[in-house]
């Protein structure tokens, strides 16, 4: 399966300017931020941005609200509670700011991007706790946020897709009620025997070595944990979850775990739309400024989100 030519040129540029990924969390975080600066685009019109602080039990979590104006929203908007990717170690409100702006501007939905605590300083289950507790806070404060409490979705990319899937499972038992889950090349299980790992474990882009490193940071040095919050596939049942949109990248070690999770959801009666971005690598949702094909795929995913919260 061939990689999109514009994305290939992007990877070649990153190789020249940044070299391989560094070995420490702090250095990886800085690299991620520096690369994000190369992807900045003018902000779309019709949005109001506001940083908020979520006072959760025993800690405070930062978040950013992207609110569409009345012309885009057409009334009180539904809301996507969004969790950024970055292997539970890197990523921030800044690294996914452009994507969240694009989601809100194109869908007319509000987006609340959550700055959850990161591993290894805060390993499992801290990011999962932050994800669900933030979701519950948004639902409880829907009135003051100006969003429709009957139209709440969870979503994210990569590790953020993992947190969205886990939050949906936890919300099924504890609330709040969700209408949709939006999973973009989600990280689901540390199974390095999958065919997509065998095919793409050396890249381009994300590698098996990267993912083993990220999983170990998240799971406090290990690669196994029986809890569903570590791997949603280990949930006792996937019945009763909200409808899902699962997009996988074709040139991605994580492709097959996303497809497998989508199949398991379907087997338990969950309505699922599966989308394949065949020439895309892991992480393509942020590459719309440098790849027309990446832009087409993420815009299709945004359209599906809008329909899911209609």
C-alpha positions, 0 to 999 in steps of 0.5 A: 500500500503506497503512501500519499506523495504529499505526506511522504514529502512531509516525512522527508522534511521532518527527517531533515529538520528534526531527525529521529524521535528523542528518547525522553518524554520532555524531548518528545513533547518539545519536538511535537510542539515544534512540528506543530508550528509548521502546521499552523494555518489561519483560524477559521471565521465564526468561532469563539475560543475560551480556556476554562479550568475544570475543578475535578476531585483532587485536581484541576484540568485545563480545557479549551472551548471552541464555540461556533457562532449562531450562523454555524451552529443554527441554535444550541450546538451539540458538543464533542469532548475531545482528547488529543493524541500523542501516546498519552505522553505528548500532545497538548491543547496547542498541538490539536488546536488547529484540528479542533478549530476545523472540527468546530467550524465545519460541523457547527458543533462546540468542541471541548478539548481536554488537557488531561494529565500525561504519562509517565508522570501520571500513568494509568489510570490517571489519563482515563480518570481525567477523561471520564471526569472531564466528560461528566463535568461538561455534561453537568455544566452544559447550560453554562457552556451553552451546549445541548446536553442531549447531544454529547459525543466523545472523540479523539485521535490515537491515544485520544481515541483510546480515551474516548473509547474508554470514556464511552465504556465508563459512561455506559455504567456511570453516565453521562448519556452519550450520543456518539463516539468518534474514534480516529485511528484509535490505540486499542491494544498492545498486540504487536503480532497484528498484521499491520504491525508486521507490515508497518512496524518500521514506519513510515512515521509511527513504528512498533518501537515507538508504540512499545515505548508509549505503552510502557510509559502509560502502563508504568513500565509494563505492556499488560493490564487486564482492565478495560480502561487499559484496553477497551477490548477487555471490557466484559461486554461492548453492548449498549455503547453509543454509535461509533465512527471509526477511521483507520489509516491504511499505512499505520501499525495501529490499523488492524486494532482499530478495525478489530475493535470496530468489528467487535462493536458491530458484533454486539449490536453497536451501529458502526461506520468504518472508514479507511484512509488507505494512503494515509499514515498514523497521525494524518488528522493534523496533516490537512495543511500539507496534504490535500488527501489528508484534508479530504479524509478528516473533512469526511470524518467531521461530516460524519461527526456532524451527522452523528450529533444531528 
